[in-house]
């Protein structure tokens, strides 16, 4: 049973809160991504460049998955794809190919940006450019394939259960992706520089070259299709901008490595804080995009005051506030040697960071969705990538500021 179109435009604050609190509750799992980082702090100290590339990797993975999730929701609502993985429409499979192309290009972009910042700006211990490229190729490829399958599965199940994919899919998948990519990130991070890696380096380079040849062929074959071309062409330049912003986020995080070593509970909840902030922005942007596509909302910024927009904003805000206030308490059960003061400070930090971030993210998400729609661009390709990147930057900056003040 699909979501009734009439319900999309009339959702109350309570209805939005109920669905949002359900999907945002998955952000608690984001703490496990942080826990993985805390347990791997020794590896990060030996290879500080890992902390530099971690935020942009999360940004790109989140951005690309945001495009995929948002487009799945829109295409399901307007009937262009069916809620099934096997035997779906050509639009669905072209979307998958476009996502693989976008993801691959941007992970390679992260490699070049990160190497430059690592080598010439931060002057921290760094591996060779080819090592970073191979590392990101392995992390990005494995994570993308996992993400496509799981995101599709969640979107289709959500749609069949008469729930709104715009409120459910991305918030769930942003957290699941963070956990998956953090595990892959740390496992492959340990391998880079090992004897096994150097013995396999030539083989991995050949595999990378072969993958790029196949990628170029796939792009050239599908670029004639409007939906594929629009997704790739509109998304790639924006994602290149997000790479730069993501590396700025990493540049903020890398210098406070010593502080994070001494305050592991902050490191543990940081992915969850960014998850929630990004999810809140994606909910506002995705529902706005869908309502614009269905004609329930006129593309005017002043319409943010209407019930159709206001109810979603307040419902999402209350759900986010309910979740983030508990992060410090939940993390305290998994991080060793934590005092009551640490728990209180971390809970205050996560709550304040969410409030500050939400005040900036809501108008940004609404304005971006309206502006891209007015210009005839696809909001699914542009809004979420920019939102996710800036929410990561806002989240990390807010946490750094608040922890300094506390």
JONOR-V833935 format. One record per backbone hydrogen bond with DSSP energy under -1.0 kcal/mol. CO is the residue of the C=O (numbers start at 1). NH is the residue of the N-H. E is the energy in kcal/mol with one decimal. If there is no record, write none. Layout:
# JONOR-V833935
{{CO | NH | E} {CO | NH | E}}
This chain:
# JONOR-V833935
{{1 | 162 | -1.3} {12 | 16 | -2.5} {13 | 17 | -2.9} {14 | 18 | -2.6} {15 | 19 | -2.1} {16 | 20 | -2.7} {17 | 21 | -3.1} {18 | 22 | -1.4} {19 | 23 | -2.1} {20 | 24 | -3.3} {21 | 25 | -1.3} {23 | 26 | -1.1} {24 | 27 | -2.1} {25 | 28 | -1.4} {26 | 29 | -1.5} {27 | 30 | -1.3} {28 | 31 | -1.5} {29 | 32 | -1.3} {30 | 34 | -1.6} {31 | 35 | -2.7} {32 | 36 | -2.3} {33 | 37 | -1.5} {34 | 38 | -2.3} {35 | 39 | -2.4} {36 | 40 | -1.1} {38 | 41 | -1.1} {40 | 44 | -2.0} {41 | 45 | -2.3} {42 | 46 | -1.6} {43 | 47 | -2.2} {47 | 50 | -2.3} {49 | 53 | -1.9} {50 | 54 | -1.4} {53 | 57 | -1.9} {54 | 58 | -2.4} {55 | 59 | -2.6} {56 | 60 | -2.7} {57 | 61 | -2.6} {58 | 62 | -2.7} {59 | 63 | -3.1} {60 | 64 | -3.1} {61 | 65 | -2.0} {62 | 66 | -1.9} {63 | 67 | -2.2} {64 | 68 | -2.4} {65 | 69 | -3.3} {66 | 70 | -2.6} {67 | 71 | -2.5} {68 | 72 | -2.3} {69 | 73 | -2.3} {70 | 74 | -2.4} {71 | 75 | -2.9} {72 | 76 | -2.3} {73 | 77 | -2.2} {74 | 78 | -2.1} {75 | 80 | -1.9} {75 | 81 | -1.1} {82 | 84 | -2.3} {89 | 93 | -1.4} {90 | 94 | -2.5} {91 | 95 | -1.9} {92 | 96 | -1.8} {93 | 97 | -2.1} {94 | 98 | -2.4} {95 | 99 | -2.3} {96 | 100 | -2.3} {97 | 101 | -2.1} {98 | 102 | -2.7} {99 | 103 | -2.6} {100 | 104 | -2.4} {101 | 105 | -2.3} {102 | 106 | -2.0} {103 | 107 | -2.1} {104 | 108 | -1.9} {105 | 109 | -1.7} {106 | 110 | -2.1} {107 | 111 | -1.5} {108 | 112 | -1.6} {109 | 113 | -2.3} {110 | 114 | -3.1} {111 | 115 | -2.1} {112 | 116 | -1.9} {113 | 117 | -2.4} {114 | 118 | -3.1} {115 | 119 | -2.6} {116 | 120 | -2.7} {117 | 121 | -1.4} {117 | 122 | -3.0} {118 | 124 | -1.3} {128 | 132 | -1.9} {129 | 133 | -2.6} {130 | 134 | -2.7} {131 | 135 | -2.3} {132 | 136 | -2.7} {133 | 137 | -2.4} {134 | 138 | -2.3} {135 | 139 | -2.5} {136 | 140 | -3.0} {137 | 141 | -2.3} {138 | 142 | -2.0} {139 | 143 | -2.3} {140 | 144 | -2.4} {141 | 145 | -2.0} {142 | 146 | -1.9} {143 | 147 | -2.6} {144 | 148 | -2.6} {145 | 149 | -1.6} {146 | 150 | -2.4} {147 | 151 | -2.9} {148 | 152 | -2.0} {149 | 153 | -2.1} {150 | 154 | -2.6} {151 | 155 | -2.7} {152 | 156 | -2.5} {153 | 157 | -2.2} {154 | 158 | -2.5} {155 | 159 | -2.3} {156 | 160 | -2.1} {157 | 161 | -1.6} {158 | 163 | -2.2} {159 | 162 | -1.4} {164 | 167 | -1.4} {164 | 168 | -1.2} {165 | 169 | -1.9} {168 | 172 | -1.8} {169 | 173 | -3.0} {170 | 174 | -3.0} {172 | 176 | -2.2} {173 | 177 | -3.0} {174 | 178 | -1.6} {175 | 179 | -2.2} {176 | 180 | -2.6} {177 | 181 | -3.2} {178 | 182 | -2.0} {179 | 183 | -2.2} {180 | 184 | -2.5} {181 | 185 | -2.9} {182 | 186 | -2.4} {183 | 187 | -2.3} {184 | 188 | -2.6} {185 | 189 | -1.9} {186 | 190 | -1.6} {187 | 191 | -1.0} {188 | 192 | -2.1} {191 | 194 | -2.7} {194 | 198 | -2.1} {195 | 199 | -2.1} {196 | 200 | -1.1} {200 | 204 | -2.7} {201 | 205 | -2.2} {202 | 206 | -2.1} {203 | 207 | -2.2} {204 | 208 | -2.4} {205 | 209 | -2.3} {206 | 210 | -2.5} {207 | 211 | -2.5} {208 | 212 | -2.2} {209 | 213 | -1.8} {210 | 214 | -2.2} {211 | 215 | -2.5} {212 | 216 | -2.5} {213 | 217 | -2.1} {214 | 218 | -2.6} {215 | 219 | -2.5} {216 | 220 | -2.4} {217 | 221 | -1.8} {218 | 222 | -1.8} {219 | 223 | -1.8} {222 | 225 | -1.9} {225 | 229 | -3.0} {226 | 230 | -2.7} {227 | 231 | -1.8} {228 | 232 | -2.5} {229 | 233 | -2.8} {230 | 234 | -2.1} {231 | 235 | -1.7} {232 | 236 | -2.3} {235 | 239 | -2.7} {236 | 240 | -2.0} {237 | 241 | -1.5} {238 | 242 | -2.0} {239 | 243 | -1.7} {240 | 244 | -1.4} {241 | 245 | -2.2} {242 | 246 | -3.0} {243 | 247 | -2.3} {244 | 248 | -1.7} {245 | 249 | -2.2} {246 | 250 | -2.2} {247 | 251 | -2.1} {248 | 252 | -1.5} {249 | 253 | -1.9} {250 | 254 | -2.9} {254 | 257 | -1.5} {256 | 260 | -2.3} {257 | 261 | -2.0} {258 | 262 | -1.3} {259 | 263 | -1.2} {263 | 266 | -1.3} {263 | 267 | -1.2} {264 | 268 | -2.3} {265 | 269 | -1.6} {266 | 270 | -1.2} {269 | 273 | -2.5} {270 | 274 | -2.3} {271 | 275 | -2.4} {272 | 276 | -2.6} {273 | 277 | -2.2} {274 | 278 | -2.5} {275 | 279 | -2.8} {276 | 280 | -2.6} {277 | 281 | -2.0} {278 | 282 | -2.4} {279 | 283 | -2.4} {280 | 284 | -1.9} {281 | 285 | -2.7} {282 | 286 | -3.3} {283 | 287 | -2.2} {284 | 288 | -1.8} {285 | 289 | -2.6} {286 | 290 | -2.5} {287 | 291 | -2.5} {288 | 292 | -2.1} {289 | 293 | -2.3} {290 | 294 | -2.1} {291 | 296 | -1.9} {291 | 297 | -1.4} {298 | 300 | -2.8} {300 | 303 | -1.6} {301 | 304 | -1.7} {302 | 305 | -1.6} {303 | 306 | -1.4} {306 | 310 | -3.6} {307 | 311 | -2.5} {309 | 313 | -2.1} {310 | 314 | -2.6} {311 | 315 | -2.2} {312 | 316 | -2.5} {313 | 317 | -2.4} {314 | 318 | -2.4} {315 | 319 | -1.7} {316 | 320 | -2.6} {317 | 321 | -2.4} {318 | 322 | -2.0} {319 | 323 | -1.7} {320 | 324 | -2.7} {321 | 325 | -1.4} {323 | 326 | -1.6} {324 | 327 | -1.2} {326 | 330 | -2.4} {327 | 331 | -2.8} {328 | 332 | -1.5} {330 | 333 | -1.3} {331 | 334 | -1.9} {331 | 335 | -1.7} {339 | 343 | -1.8} {340 | 344 | -2.4} {341 | 345 | -2.7} {342 | 346 | -2.4} {343 | 347 | -2.1} {344 | 348 | -2.5} {345 | 349 | -2.6} {346 | 350 | -2.4} {347 | 351 | -2.1} {348 | 352 | -2.8} {349 | 353 | -2.4} {350 | 354 | -1.7} {351 | 355 | -2.2} {352 | 356 | -2.8} {353 | 357 | -2.3} {354 | 358 | -2.7} {355 | 359 | -2.0} {357 | 361 | -2.9} {358 | 362 | -2.4} {360 | 364 | -1.1} {361 | 365 | -3.1} {362 | 366 | -2.3} {363 | 367 | -2.6} {364 | 368 | -2.4} {365 | 369 | -2.0} {366 | 370 | -2.3} {367 | 371 | -3.0} {368 | 372 | -2.4} {369 | 373 | -1.6} {370 | 374 | -2.4} {371 | 375 | -1.5} {372 | 377 | -2.2} {373 | 376 | -1.3} {378 | 381 | -1.3} {379 | 383 | -2.3} {382 | 386 | -1.6} {383 | 387 | -2.6} {384 | 388 | -3.1} {385 | 389 | -1.8} {386 | 390 | -2.3} {387 | 391 | -2.7} {388 | 392 | -1.9} {389 | 393 | -2.1} {390 | 394 | -3.0} {391 | 395 | -3.0} {392 | 396 | -2.7} {393 | 397 | -2.4} {394 | 398 | -2.7} {395 | 399 | -2.4} {396 | 400 | -2.5} {397 | 401 | -2.4} {398 | 402 | -3.0} {399 | 403 | -2.7} {400 | 404 | -1.5} {401 | 405 | -2.2} {402 | 406 | -2.5}}
